[in-house]
Amino acid sequence: MQFIGQMILNGLMTSSFYALIAVGLSLVFGVMHIVNFAHGEFYMVGAYTVWVLFALLDWPFFVAVGVAILVVGILGLVSEKLIFRRARGNVLNGFIMSVGLVFILQVAVVEIWGVGKMKPVPAAYPQILHFMGATTWQRFILFPATVILLGSLWYFLGNFKIGRALRASAEDPEAASLYGMSPRKSAALAMFLGSAMAGAAGGLMAPIMSVHPYMGHAVIWTAFVVIIVGGAGNIKGTLYASIIFGFLTTIITTFLDSTIANLVNTLVMLVLLAIRPEGLVAHAEK
């Protein structure tokens, strides 16, 4: 029972991480119709922000994470204005531009902090938690933090006029204009919120994952698998897919290894797409 409890706990934490990194990417695609391959680098910038503020400058951990959310959100705004605005609605051009942004951010981080050793971020909460198995508080807080962040995002999108306009723009830009929101403003807000979620994921995972300039590569494919299965631009479907792949990855990694888990995730994506090309949740249901 302890072994099963440990797997459930690990599955919840993995699902939380997948949800944080994928929901932002899905939101950006739904509104702007671009594939932001640099989303993994936004995650990396969030992790570096926490490394600088928490590990080097000794700021409180959650203050550092809050700053990471803001910094990466602003980075997304700047990227939307200078790069992605010209590619909105053109998936191929957006993808090419985002690949260029990947190299810009990686080179910038390497030039500033070097490409050598990985940056160690100490655990802010190293104490052991005995609940459904055993884990550290540092890993466990990922789950409630994700619930708070995504719950706040969901509440904003459903209960504020500007949030409803953003959801409408993902379906029909003309419908969004009825809320008094231009497509340009919708794109900027989506990019800010989506990037901020990536910054949150990077900040929360910094004490758990290795912080280095190329850490975004390790998550971007998984994020794409999740949003493809959940339905590109569909937040509810993305959340469902995050849970499925979070637990699937945990189970396979526990008994085999992470490489096989990535292979199985890709195969599951292909099978589900063959059965249900529109994703787990149809757009009319979201």
C-alpha positions as CSV (number, residue, x, y, z in Angstrom):
1,M,0.0,0.0,0.0
2,Q,2.9,2.4,0.7
3,F,4.3,1.6,-2.7
4,I,1.0,2.4,-4.4
5,G,0.6,5.5,-2.3
6,Q,4.0,6.7,-3.4
7,M,3.2,6.1,-7.0
8,I,-0.1,8.1,-6.7
9,L,1.8,10.9,-5.0
10,N,4.5,10.9,-7.7
11,G,1.8,10.8,-10.4
12,L,0.0,13.9,-8.9
13,M,3.3,15.8,-8.8
14,T,4.2,14.9,-12.4
15,S,0.7,15.7,-13.6
16,S,1.0,19.1,-11.8
17,F,4.3,19.9,-13.6
18,Y,2.9,18.8,-17.0
19,A,-0.2,20.9,-16.5
20,L,1.7,24.1,-15.6
21,I,4.0,23.8,-18.6
22,A,1.4,22.7,-21.1
23,V,-1.6,24.9,-20.2
24,G,0.3,28.1,-21.0
25,L,1.4,26.7,-24.3
26,S,-2.1,25.6,-25.1
27,L,-3.5,29.0,-24.3
28,V,-1.0,30.8,-26.6
29,F,-1.8,28.4,-29.4
30,G,-5.6,28.8,-29.0
31,V,-5.5,32.6,-29.2
32,M,-2.5,33.2,-31.5
33,H,-2.4,30.0,-33.5
34,I,1.3,29.8,-33.3
35,V,3.5,26.9,-32.1
36,N,5.9,28.5,-29.5
37,F,8.8,26.2,-29.5
38,A,10.6,28.7,-27.2
39,H,8.1,27.8,-24.4
40,G,10.7,25.5,-22.9
41,E,13.2,28.3,-22.8
42,F,10.7,30.5,-20.9
43,Y,10.6,27.6,-18.4
44,M,14.4,27.7,-18.3
45,V,14.4,31.5,-17.6
46,G,12.0,31.0,-14.7
47,A,14.3,28.4,-13.2
48,Y,17.3,30.7,-13.6
49,T,15.4,33.6,-12.0
50,V,14.8,31.5,-8.9
51,W,18.5,30.3,-8.9
52,V,19.7,33.9,-8.9
53,L,17.2,35.3,-6.4
54,F,16.8,32.3,-4.0
55,A,20.1,30.4,-4.3
56,L,22.5,33.4,-4.8
57,L,20.7,36.4,-3.2
58,D,18.9,34.4,-0.5
59,W,15.4,35.8,-1.2
60,P,12.4,33.9,0.2
61,F,11.6,31.0,-2.1
62,F,8.0,31.9,-3.0
63,V,9.0,35.6,-3.5
64,A,11.6,34.4,-6.0
65,V,9.0,32.2,-7.7
66,G,6.6,35.2,-7.9
67,V,9.3,37.3,-9.5
68,A,10.0,34.5,-11.9
69,I,6.3,34.5,-12.9
70,L,6.4,38.2,-13.5
71,V,9.8,38.2,-15.4
72,V,8.8,35.4,-17.7
73,G,5.4,36.9,-18.3
74,I,7.0,40.2,-19.3
75,L,9.4,38.3,-21.5
76,G,6.4,36.7,-23.2
77,L,4.9,40.2,-23.8
78,V,8.1,41.5,-25.3
79,S,8.4,38.4,-27.5
80,E,4.8,38.8,-28.7
81,K,5.3,42.5,-29.6
82,L,8.7,42.1,-31.3
83,I,8.5,38.6,-32.8
84,F,5.2,36.7,-32.7
85,R,2.8,39.5,-33.7
86,R,4.0,39.3,-37.3
87,A,3.4,35.6,-37.4
88,R,0.0,35.4,-35.7
89,G,-2.2,32.9,-37.6
90,N,0.7,31.5,-39.5
91,V,1.8,28.3,-37.8
92,L,4.9,27.7,-39.9
93,N,6.3,31.2,-39.6
94,G,5.6,31.3,-35.8
95,F,7.4,28.0,-35.4
96,I,10.4,29.2,-37.3
97,M,10.5,32.5,-35.3
98,S,10.2,30.6,-32.0
99,V,13.1,28.3,-33.0
100,G,15.2,31.4,-33.5
101,L,14.1,32.7,-30.1
102,V,15.2,29.4,-28.6
103,F,18.8,30.0,-29.7
104,I,18.7,33.7,-28.7
105,L,17.7,32.8,-25.1
106,Q,20.1,29.9,-24.8
107,V,23.0,32.0,-26.1
108,A,22.1,34.9,-23.8
109,V,22.0,32.6,-20.7
110,V,25.3,30.9,-21.7
111,E,27.0,34.3,-22.2
112,I,25.8,35.6,-18.9
113,W,26.2,32.5,-16.6
114,G,28.3,30.1,-18.7
115,V,27.7,26.7,-20.0
116,G,29.7,24.7,-17.4
117,K,28.3,23.1,-14.3
118,M,24.6,22.9,-13.6
119,K,23.3,25.6,-11.2
120,P,22.5,24.1,-7.8
121,V,19.2,25.3,-6.2
122,P,18.9,24.1,-2.6
123,A,15.5,22.8,-1.4
124,A,13.6,25.5,0.5
125,Y,11.6,22.8,2.3
126,P,13.8,19.6,2.6
127,Q,11.8,18.1,5.4
128,I,10.3,14.6,4.7
129,L,6.5,14.4,4.3
130,H,5.0,11.0,5.2
131,F,1.7,11.1,3.3
132,M,0.7,8.4,0.8
133,G,4.3,7.2,0.9
134,A,7.2,9.5,1.6
135,T,8.5,12.6,-0.3
136,T,10.0,15.9,0.5
137,W,7.9,19.0,1.1
138,Q,9.7,20.6,-1.7
139,R,8.2,18.2,-4.2
140,F,4.8,18.0,-2.6
141,I,4.2,21.8,-2.7
142,L,4.2,21.6,-6.5
143,F,0.7,20.1,-6.4
144,P,-1.1,22.7,-4.2
145,A,0.8,25.5,-6.0
146,T,-0.4,24.2,-9.3
147,V,-4.0,24.0,-8.1
148,I,-3.8,27.6,-6.9
149,L,-2.2,28.9,-10.1
150,L,-4.4,27.1,-12.5
151,G,-7.5,27.6,-10.4
152,S,-6.8,31.3,-10.4
153,L,-6.3,31.2,-14.2
154,W,-9.6,29.3,-14.7
155,Y,-11.5,31.7,-12.5
156,F,-10.0,34.7,-14.4
157,L,-11.0,33.2,-17.8
158,G,-14.5,32.4,-16.6
159,N,-15.5,35.3,-14.4
160,F,-13.8,38.4,-15.7
161,K,-14.9,40.2,-18.8
162,I,-11.4,40.4,-20.2
163,G,-10.9,36.7,-19.4
164,R,-14.1,35.7,-21.2
165,A,-12.9,37.8,-24.1
166,L,-9.7,35.9,-24.2
167,R,-11.5,32.6,-24.3
168,A,-13.8,33.9,-27.0
169,S,-10.8,35.0,-29.1
170,A,-9.5,31.4,-29.1
171,E,-12.8,30.4,-30.8
172,D,-13.7,33.5,-32.9
173,P,-11.7,36.8,-33.0
174,E,-14.9,38.6,-34.1
175,A,-16.7,37.3,-31.0
176,A,-13.9,38.6,-28.8
177,S,-14.4,42.1,-30.3
178,L,-18.0,42.0,-28.9
179,Y,-16.3,42.1,-25.5
180,G,-14.4,45.2,-26.5
181,M,-11.1,43.4,-26.9
182,S,-9.0,43.6,-30.0
183,P,-7.1,40.6,-31.4
184,R,-3.9,42.3,-30.6
185,K,-4.7,42.8,-26.9
186,S,-5.9,39.2,-26.8
187,A,-2.6,37.9,-28.2
188,A,-0.6,40.1,-25.8
189,L,-2.6,38.9,-22.7
190,A,-2.5,35.2,-23.8
191,M,1.3,35.5,-24.3
192,F,1.7,37.1,-20.9
193,L,-0.4,34.5,-19.1
194,G,1.0,31.5,-21.0
195,S,4.6,32.6,-20.5
196,A,3.9,33.3,-16.8
197,M,2.7,29.7,-16.3
198,A,6.0,28.5,-17.9
199,G,7.9,30.8,-15.5
200,A,6.0,29.3,-12.6
201,A,6.8,25.8,-13.7
202,G,10.5,26.6,-14.0
203,G,10.6,28.4,-10.6
204,L,8.8,25.7,-8.7
205,M,10.9,22.9,-10.3
206,A,14.3,24.7,-9.9
207,P,15.2,23.0,-6.6
208,I,14.0,19.6,-8.1
209,M,15.4,19.6,-11.6
210,S,18.9,20.4,-12.9
211,V,19.1,24.1,-13.9
212,H,21.1,24.6,-17.1
213,P,20.7,26.5,-20.4
214,Y,19.3,23.5,-22.3
215,M,16.8,22.3,-19.7
216,G,13.9,23.5,-21.9
217,H,14.6,20.7,-24.4
218,A,13.6,18.1,-21.8
219,V,10.1,19.4,-21.3
220,I,8.9,20.9,-24.6
221,W,8.2,17.6,-26.4
222,T,6.1,16.4,-23.4
223,A,4.2,19.7,-23.5
224,F,3.4,19.3,-27.2
225,V,2.3,15.7,-26.6
226,V,-0.1,16.9,-23.8
227,I,-1.7,19.7,-25.8
228,I,-2.0,17.6,-28.9
229,V,-3.9,14.9,-27.1
230,G,-5.9,17.4,-25.0
231,G,-6.8,19.4,-28.0
232,A,-4.7,22.3,-29.2
233,G,-6.0,25.5,-27.6
234,N,-8.3,23.5,-25.2
235,I,-7.4,24.2,-21.6
236,K,-9.8,21.6,-20.1
237,G,-8.5,18.9,-22.5
238,T,-4.9,19.9,-21.7
239,L,-5.6,19.4,-17.9
240,Y,-7.1,15.9,-18.6
241,A,-4.2,15.0,-20.8
242,S,-1.7,16.2,-18.1
243,I,-3.3,13.8,-15.6
244,I,-3.2,10.9,-18.0
245,F,0.4,11.4,-19.1
246,G,1.6,12.3,-15.6
247,F,0.4,9.0,-14.1
248,L,1.5,7.0,-17.2
249,T,5.0,8.5,-17.0
250,T,5.2,7.8,-13.3
251,I,4.1,4.2,-13.7
252,I,6.4,3.4,-16.6
253,T,9.4,5.2,-15.0
254,T,8.9,3.3,-11.8
255,F,9.0,-0.1,-13.4
256,L,11.2,0.6,-16.5
257,D,12.8,4.0,-17.2
258,S,12.1,7.5,-18.5
259,T,13.2,6.8,-22.1
260,I,10.6,4.1,-22.5
261,A,8.1,6.3,-20.8
262,N,8.7,9.0,-23.5
263,L,8.3,6.4,-26.2
264,V,5.1,5.1,-24.8
265,N,3.7,8.6,-24.4
266,T,4.3,9.3,-28.0
267,L,2.7,6.0,-29.1
268,V,-0.3,6.8,-26.9
269,M,-0.6,10.2,-28.6
270,L,-0.6,8.6,-32.0
271,V,-3.2,6.1,-31.1
272,L,-5.5,8.7,-29.5
273,L,-5.1,11.0,-32.4
274,A,-6.1,8.2,-34.8
275,I,-9.2,7.5,-32.7
276,R,-10.1,11.1,-31.8
277,P,-8.2,13.7,-34.0
278,E,-9.9,16.7,-32.3
279,G,-8.4,15.7,-28.9
280,L,-9.9,14.4,-25.7
281,V,-12.3,17.3,-25.3
282,A,-14.1,18.8,-28.2
283,H,-14.0,22.6,-28.4
284,A,-17.7,22.9,-27.9
285,E,-17.3,21.2,-24.5
286,K,-14.6,23.5,-23.1
